[in-house]
Amino acid sequence: MTQEYHVTSLVVHAAPGQVANVTEDINALAGADIHAVTDEGKFIITLEGATQGAILDNVEAINALSGVLSSSLVYHQVEPLEEKSEETP
């Protein structure tokens, strides 16, 4: 079975009064990184994971957060990870 690396970017819109709480909740998700956030509640986020399911679980978790108004998937890429053989250093 080939292992994969998935990376996805999202724009998330949160209620302005909930920016601190949403930031804390997103930072608690494995594989989630916040790259930018505005005072108005717009976030640029990337999600990384080993499976499409892991990415979708985090997208669903973000959408379910208290204070999140919407999220939009911007980009998704999948790359196969090469398996190291015994001869590969």
Secondary structure, 3 states (H helix, E strand, C coil): CCEEEEEEEEEEEECHHHHHHHHHHHHCCCCEEEEEECCCCEEEEEEEECCHHHHHHHHHHHHHCCCEEEEEEEEEEEEEECCCCCCCC
